[in-house]
Amino acid sequence: MPSVSSPAAGGGDAPRPARRLSSRRTRVLALCAVPVVSLFAVALLAPLPFSVAQPGMTADVLGSHDGKAVISVSGTETRRTTGQLRMTTIAATGPDADVRFADVVDGWFSTDRAVLPREAVYPVGDTTKEIERYNAKEFRKSQSTATSAALGYLHRSPDDVKVTLRLADVGGPSAGLLFSLGIVDKLDGDGSGGDLTGGRTVAGTGTITPDGKVGAVGGVPLKTQAAKRDGASVFLVPEAECDDAKAELPDGLRLVPVTTLEGAVNALKALDNGGRVPRC
């Protein structure tokens, strides 16, 4: 008598429990994926704590800005200058701007934009007004230290020489080195009747202390692009930021590392007379 297979004996209906288990597992995984996908979607759309920066404006500290001389000196004679000394900036999204995931990705893959932690761009304050007040305060401090550094280098008394710096659109301390060089050029040039610039367009960045030490500032790769865009052939960079400056250096822009105001003056003189010029 032929045998008859039953489900319990492993006949044709045996796979059904496995299919039911697989179906339940699929439903569980699908349900678990819903919050993950939702969180990912929120991450894509939510504002992130970053700022997107790009090359900003530059200004010739030896010239005028908005119809006014950037550097005005009274109490002593000044000299006519040729060439340009251009301070450089970056332009960043405001502290209260919404930066999304797509903006961050775009900035990472762009050579003319950079994504920076917001606190690195705006270390103090949460609103545009607070940042403006802070930057204005830092600019006033920069004016004082730049003047002290320049007059100290020239052995001039601040009691006899009054310097006023005007650059209304720019705040913060990063133009200190260029302001000091501009004051030196207007008062003394290269010390032998010539200009510090040698007739070139020289750009740069760096903080300055009253005793003439140059400090790092950040955003250097973007500032080199701004300098090249506005005609500079030489860029003075704080020595500590040489590697950053070389990372995306525009063609035809020569980097000159500096650590002090005196070193920057000597480097510019060497450029003009064929002397030894520091290199990054």
Salt bridges, closest charged atoms under 4 A:
ASP13 OD1 - ARG16 NH2 3.01
ASP66 OD2 - HIS65 NE2 3.77
ASP98 OD2 - ARG100 NH2 3.26
ASP106 OD2 - ARG113 NH2 2.82
GLU132 OE1 - LYS129 NZ 3.92
GLU138 OE2 - LYS141 NZ 3.38
ASP169 OD2 - HIS65 NE2 3.19
ASP185 OD1 - ARG79 NH1 3.37
ASP195 OD1 - ARG79 NH1 2.94
ASP211 OD2 - LYS213 NZ 2.90
ASP230 OD1 - ARG229 NE 2.95
ASP243 OD1 - LYS246 NZ 3.90
ASP272 OD1 - ARG200 NH1 3.88
